[in-house]
Amino acid sequence: MTDDLYHGVSELEGRAIREIAAVAMDAPANAKSGHSGTAMALAPLGVMLFSRVLRHDPTDPGWSDRDRFILSCGHASILQYALAHVFGYDLRPEDLRAFREPHSRTPGHPERGVAPTVEVTTGPLGQGVANGVGMAIAERLLRHDYGEDLVNHRTWVLASDGCLEEGVSHEAASLAGSLGLERLTVFYDDNHITIDGPTELALHDDAAARFGAYGWHVINLGEQANDVDALEAAARAAIEETARPTLIVIRSHIGFPSPEMMDTREAHGSPFSASAITEAKEILGVPDEPFTLDAELPHQMVDALADQRRQRTSWEVRVTAAGAKGAQLLEQLDTNGAAVVENRPERFEAGANVATRKALQRAMDALAPQTRGITAGSADLTDNTGVILKHSSAQSAANPGGRQIHYGIREFGMGANMVGQAHHGGLRPVGSTFFVFSDYERPAIRLAAISDASVLFVFTHDSVGVGQDGPTHQPIEQLMALRAMPHLHVVRPSDANETLDFVEGYLSAKSPPPTALILSRQDMPVFGGDDAKASSEGSSKGGYVLRERDNAVFTLVGTGSEVGVCLQANDELAANGIVTRVVALPCWACFEAQPLDYRTRVLSRQLPSVSLEAGATLGWAKYVDEAFGIDSFGLSAPGEFVLEYFNITAATLIAHVESVLAVSPRPN
């Protein structure tokens, strides 16, 4: 069917497109905030995908073998919400009316777990493209392990000019082309409009040529954003491509069919005026009343998806028929591939000096083969960071089952890729780089924390102990910066065996929180005796008393490699007749989750206290009376010299304790 606005549409699809375009104006106008134009222009594409191509079933939104749809240009969220409503998902008319209102199911940008069909939390442009690459990797790995009968879906991403301008999409696209992720398709909405004005103000890229150079299959549709048959043909061509990811370039017109707003920058981020809405609705042929929704349309759409629903029920039959293999797949999806630990890593010998990054490699050697869902890799630092999967091989087009992922020098893309893997389900991604480069990953870490993605972000070379690489490679402020992020567990283990415990706990948990594991380059002492026992019993609480003394007059507090320095100071002070207690705080967020009486006992704030940490001191006032650390950038010199230079030493603690006690009477 062809009408005056949209080509190749059925009567049902035409009604859906018009209703979505109308809602795309009504919801932002009602909220006095939002982005109408992109959603209006892409309504035909969205309807085509959901009605003709996507493998999905609104009656079972969590079906694990569904296609994944990612709206990378999350500012156009009203498009996704309207699509979910029209296609019979659990999103009601009142939810659409509450667009951008407090605590609604239709927030300003898509948030995973809030509205149906939202697979990842998007908003910062380009992140969704990289999430999609991670989801495509996840699908490939599971399909390799279980076969196409049980895993057979695709990833579809809708991206904007802004997504392709942001650097994260370049990194992700380059990796996807290198890996030949043939079940990934990105639609590029080439509408030539940004908030400032025409894209030509700052962008003259040939996106098709660029993606072709990345190794992608490129389809340039040109001026066919309103031709549903042409859009479908392009999607089918992407499905037929069996060696490369596909980019489909669509020249849309933002704000179509509004004569006043089409192709204007105002259509990008400003609600339409009442007169512009009236005029556009007249052209659309819909009532000029806000939120005039056809109550029968969602039911009719669900009925029209009978073929997709049969795909789902047929899949369920195949999973049951697969017996143990099918049950194993369901278990892996349910537990995100958690470790079933029968053989624990060998403990490090007490008194040895071992860098915690080396402990991570021992943990990987022992635990990774027992962790069905694991993937691991680094941003070109695999040998340095301790994430070698000795039981697996490198992921590639020729080796689709490889669990070792070489992300290349692409920290931006690696972080967002792992978030996509985690939210796909069935996998447990681990990715690593030097701690100072957490700055590159920070946007993805933040979205992981917002959306509760079970990702283990590993960062090694955690302090000025890096040494002669100098201040550009010596993290100072990064530790406190990550601790400031809500819902993120930032863990800096106190010794090698504590590292083993944290990694085992993370890999064994069903849905662990997003975690940044901060590890040392330099060697540090392995606890023995009562110290080892205290660590084993208390480290999972995030903070614990490592050495308790009934007659203590001072508390020494540290994290990571500085805990060993605190122990040294404790011994030397004891030799001088000054009794102190030692507290380790490897994970502040974990510690804050403990009962108040436990935290009070650990910190024992009635005693004077001091902390030592090779990083910024901001934030330590919460736990101690005085904090020693580094509040300037580092120095290029051997690591031991730099630590001495910045007073990260037992002598610093001893001098401070003696100074405080000299002017204050010791507690009885």
JOTA-V921171 format. One record per backbone hydrogen bond with DSSP energy under -1.0 kcal/mol. CO is the residue of the C=O (numbers start at 1). NH is the residue of the N-H. If there is no record, write none. Layout:
BEGIN
CO_NH, CO_NH
END
This chain:
BEGIN
1_9, 6_3, 7_228, 10_14, 11_15, 12_16, 13_17, 14_18, 15_19, 16_20, 17_21, 18_22, 19_23, 20_24, 22_25, 22_26, 23_27, 25_29, 26_30, 27_31, 28_32, 28_33, 36_40, 37_41, 37_255, 38_42, 42_46, 43_47, 44_48, 45_49, 46_50, 47_51, 48_52, 49_53, 49_54, 54_56, 55_67, 57_60, 60_63, 63_66, 68_156, 70_72, 70_158, 72_74, 73_76, 74_77, 76_79, 77_81, 78_82, 79_83, 80_84, 81_85, 82_86, 83_87, 84_89, 85_88, 89_91, 92_96, 93_97, 94_98, 96_99, 98_101, 101_104, 106_100, 110_122, 111_114, 115_118, 124_127, 126_130, 127_131, 128_132, 129_133, 130_134, 131_135, 132_136, 133_137, 134_138, 135_139, 136_140, 137_141, 138_142, 139_143, 140_144, 141_145, 142_146, 143_147, 147_150, 147_151, 154_68, 155_185, 156_70, 157_187, 158_72, 158_73, 159_189, 160_164, 161_165, 162_166, 166_169, 167_171, 168_172, 169_173, 170_174, 171_175, 172_176, 173_177, 174_178, 175_179, 176_180, 176_181, 180_182, 181_184, 183_155, 184_246, 185_157, 186_248, 187_159, 188_190, 188_250, 189_191, 192_199, 197_194, 198_201, 199_202, 199_203, 206_210, 207_211, 208_212, 209_213, 210_214, 211_216, 217_247, 219_249, 222_224, 222_251, 224_227, 226_7, 227_231, 228_232, 229_233, 230_234, 231_235, 232_236, 233_237, 234_238, 235_239, 236_240, 245_217, 246_186, 247_219, 248_188, 249_221, 250_190, 250_252, 253_256, 254_263, 255_258, 258_262, 261_264, 265_268, 266_270, 267_37, 273_277, 274_278, 275_279, 276_280, 277_281, 278_282, 279_283, 280_284, 281_285, 281_286, 287_289, 291_293, 296_300, 297_301, 298_302, 299_303, 300_304, 305_309, 306_310, 307_311, 308_312, 309_313, 310_314, 311_315, 312_316, 313_317, 314_318, 315_319, 316_320, 317_321, 318_322, 320_323, 322_325, 323_327, 324_328, 325_329, 326_330, 327_331, 328_332, 329_333, 330_334, 331_335, 332_337, 337_373, 349_352, 352_526, 355_359, 356_360, 357_361, 358_362, 359_363, 360_364, 361_365, 362_366, 363_367, 364_368, 367_370, 368_371, 370_340, 371_374, 373_428, 375_430, 376_405, 377_432, 378_380, 378_407, 381_385, 382_386, 382_387, 388_390, 389_392, 393_404, 399_396, 399_402, 403_376, 404_395, 405_407, 408_410, 410_414, 411_415, 412_416, 413_417, 414_418, 415_419, 416_420, 417_421, 418_422, 419_423, 420_424, 421_425, 428_375, 429_456, 430_377, 431_458, 432_379, 433_460, 434_437, 435_438, 436_439, 437_440, 437_441, 438_442, 441_445, 442_446, 443_447, 444_448, 445_449, 446_450, 447_451, 448_453, 453_455, 455_515, 456_431, 457_517, 458_433, 459_519, 460_435, 463_466, 464_467, 467_470, 470_473, 476_616, 477_481, 478_482, 479_483, 480_484, 482_485, 485_488, 489_516, 491_518, 492_560, 495_499, 496_500, 497_501, 498_502, 499_503, 500_504, 501_505, 502_506, 503_507, 504_508, 505_509, 507_339, 514_489, 515_457, 516_491, 517_459, 520_357, 524_354, 526_351, 528_531, 529_533, 530_534, 531_535, 532_536, 533_537, 534_538, 535_539, 538_541, 539_542, 542_587, 544_584, 547_582, 549_552, 554_581, 555_610, 556_583, 557_612, 558_585, 559_562, 560_563, 562_566, 563_567, 564_568, 565_569, 566_570, 567_571, 568_572, 569_573, 570_574, 571_575, 573_578, 574_577, 579_553, 581_556, 582_546, 582_547, 583_558, 584_544, 586_492, 587_591, 588_592, 591_594, 595_599, 596_600, 597_601, 598_602, 599_603, 600_604, 604_607, 608_555, 609_626, 610_557, 611_628, 613_615, 615_630, 617_620, 619_622, 620_623, 620_624, 626_611, 628_613, 638_642, 639_643, 640_644, 641_645, 642_646, 643_648, 644_647, 647_649, 649_653, 650_654, 651_655, 652_656, 653_657, 654_658, 655_659, 656_660, 657_661, 658_662, 660_664
END
